[in-house]
Amino acid sequence: MNYYIIIPAHNEQAFLKDALQSIVKQTVLPKKVIVVNDHSTDDTAAIIRQFSDQHPYIRGIDTRSSDQHMPGSKVVAAFNKGLSTLDDNYDFIVKLDADVVLPEHYFEKIISIFKSSNSVGIAGGFAYEKNQEGVWELNHPMNTDHVRGAFKSYTKACFKAIGQLKTAMGWDTVDELLAQYHQFDIVTDPSLKVKHQRPIGKAYNKRARFLQGKAMYTMRYGFVITLIASVKMAAKQGKFQTIIDNLKGYFSAKKEHVPYLVNSEEGKFIRGLRWQNIREKLL
């Protein structure tokens, strides 16, 4: 299977070399790798040139957005910039963060997952992050069928069906919800241990927490599901403030009539899916 990788990179000199090194060591190499240098002011561009000079399938392009490390809009806008330079001659496409390190057999296993069934639309491994003692430990959402946004692979059929990636906070949740709406399966492989060098959320500014609630509104969760999801997030983070920030974001988006990311039929499906998951965890 042919696959393309797109890597948004904003001031990633500390991690990008490791990420690219893990790609060039893959047992099954990608056909194309696009590294999108998003307004970097460090040595990110030099690292991209170093690898593109040595590996013809790696190419860098430049774009310019904001200086902020905001989740959602910034990273997906950079991804889409890279996507616009690619053709459709791929079997699956990968959105990869610049701060991850993949095991050498990662994409060999992803190919095996996609080949196992035409119904599989999204696949990925599990994230590991260093704890305070410097030990790599599992840091993954409680839903083991969720693929972290840092390393998501989509079949072309699924990617097209969901309308590609949404330029908004919550893109890596709504993509999976829409994939299920279009009857695609999401498969994770716990044997694929991905090192995530920057702990999740460390680079995001304070406004990102407010945007979580906005994202839940735009995905048509409704208030009750938003509240339940916020309580769950607060418990995991150990921060009661998360509930307040999420609800502020939700009601602000509602007041401002922020456009939804999904239509009413998709929203109804998403709410039904969320309630089903809640009931299953309660039983």
C-alpha positions, 0 to 999 in steps of 0.5 A, spaced: 500 500 500 502 506 498 502 512 503 503 519 504 505 523 510 504 530 512 507 533 518 505 540 521 512 543 524 512 550 528 519 551 532 520 543 532 528 543 532 528 539 539 524 533 536 523 534 528 530 530 527 528 524 531 521 524 528 524 524 521 529 519 523 524 514 525 520 515 518 526 513 514 527 507 518 521 504 517 520 497 514 515 499 509 517 506 507 512 512 505 511 514 497 511 521 500 513 525 506 511 533 506 513 537 512 510 543 513 514 549 516 509 553 519 512 560 521 518 557 524 523 561 527 528 556 529 532 551 526 526 547 523 527 549 516 535 546 516 532 540 519 527 539 513 533 541 508 537 536 511 533 530 510 530 532 504 537 532 501 538 525 503 531 522 502 528 524 495 521 522 498 521 528 503 519 535 501 519 541 505 514 547 504 513 553 508 506 556 510 505 562 515 500 562 520 500 565 528 505 564 533 501 560 538 501 553 539 493 552 538 490 546 538 485 544 532 485 550 527 493 552 526 495 544 526 490 542 521 491 549 517 498 547 516 496 539 514 491 542 509 497 546 506 501 540 505 495 536 503 494 541 497 501 539 494 499 532 494 496 527 488 491 522 490 495 516 488 495 513 495 492 508 499 492 511 506 494 518 508 497 520 515 497 526 519 503 526 524 506 530 529 513 533 529 514 530 536 513 523 535 518 517 534 515 511 531 517 504 532 520 501 525 515 496 524 509 501 525 507 502 518 508 495 516 503 494 522 498 499 519 498 496 512 496 489 515 490 492 519 488 496 513 488 490 509 485 486 514 478 489 512 475 494 507 471 497 513 477 499 517 478 507 516 482 509 521 488 506 525 494 507 529 498 505 535 498 508 543 502 514 545 507 513 551 510 519 554 516 520 559 513 520 567 517 524 572 522 519 573 524 519 565 520 512 564 516 511 558 509 510 560 502 509 557 498 515 556 492 514 552 485 516 553 480 511 556 477 509 550 482 504 547 479 505 540 481 512 539 487 514 535 491 520 538 491 526 533 499 526 533 499 519 529 493 518 525 492 514 519 486 514 514 484 510 508 483 514 502 475 512 502 474 514 509 478 520 508 474 522 503 467 520 506 469 524 512 470 531 508 478 530 510 480 534 517 476 540 520 480 546 521 477 546 528 478 544 535 476 537 536 478 535 529 481 528 532 474 527 535 469 529 530 473 525 524 472 518 528 465 520 529 464 521 522 468 515 520 463 511 524 457 515 521 460 512 514 460 505 517 468 505 518 471 502 523 477 505 528 482 500 529 488 501 535 494 496 536 497 496 543 503 493 540 505 499 536 508 504 542 509 511 539 513 515 543 510 522 544 516 527 546 512 533 548 507 531 553 500 532 551 497 539 552 504 542 554 504 547 548 497 549 548 495 556 551 490 557 556 485 559 551 485 552 549 481 549 555 475 554 553 475 551 546 474 544 548 467 546 550 466 550 544 468 544 540 463 540 544 458 545 542 460 544 534 459 537 534 452 537 537 453 534 543 448 538 547 449 540 554 448 534 558 453 530 554 458 536 554 457 536 562 458 528 562 464 529 558 467 535 562 466 531 568 470 526 565 476 530 563 476 534 569 477 527 573 482 525 569 486 531 569 485 532 576 482 540 575 475 542 577 476 548 573 476 544 566 468 543 567 468 551 568 472 552 562 468 547 558 462 550 560 464 557 558 466 555 552 460 551 550 455 557 552 459 562 549 459 558 542 451 557 543 450 564 544 455 566 538 451 561 534 458 558 532 457 554 526 456 546 527 462 542 524 456 536 523 449 537 520 443 535 524 443 528 521 450 527 523 449 530 530 443 525 532 448 519 530 454 522 534 449 523 540 446 516 540 453 514 539 455 518 545 450 515 549 451 508 547 458 509 550 456 512 556 451 506 558 456 501 556 461 504 561 455 504 567 453 497 566 
